[in-house]
Amino acid sequence: MQYEKWEVLTPGQRMLRKAVYLVPGALVVAGQIIALVLMNIGFDKVPLSVILAGAAVVLLAGFSIFIMLCILAYWTREHRRWLYGLLEIFFALVLLVVTVYQSMRGVPVPQGWSFPLVADLSKYAASLYVMVRGFDNIGQGLKDDPVWGRRWRWFSLQKVDP
């Protein structure tokens, strides 16, 4: 698909693009503020419901960041496919290294590496890839639908006919 300039986006699509960045950012800031306040007050002086609400905001922030990354990866795939292909190759190589390393247990790790971190990041990258594939399959399935196909093109930040 040919890259379409941002100028062709409708005001609603521009708002969606901003929301994808702002909502997770706001949740992260709110989670940090709640955590700092709870640490300064002391957990023993705060009701359990407030602590659980703070934990829920932090979890929601994490999930929203993951969803944001998935949406951004999907938009990259739709508008800059060559860049998305480079990212796929990079993460495929990381997964290959993780798999080979796990099969060679007992081999010393280079100093400064934290293998569990790399393994966890590769799992996140794999789940991100699966979600982008899901977005793509939805888009392909709705391509011929006049109503939902138009809505999906709008979500994908593609030009939508009036």
Helices and strands as residue ranges (DSSP letters): G 6-8, H 11-41, G 43-45, H 48-79, H 81-103, H 115-141, H 148-155
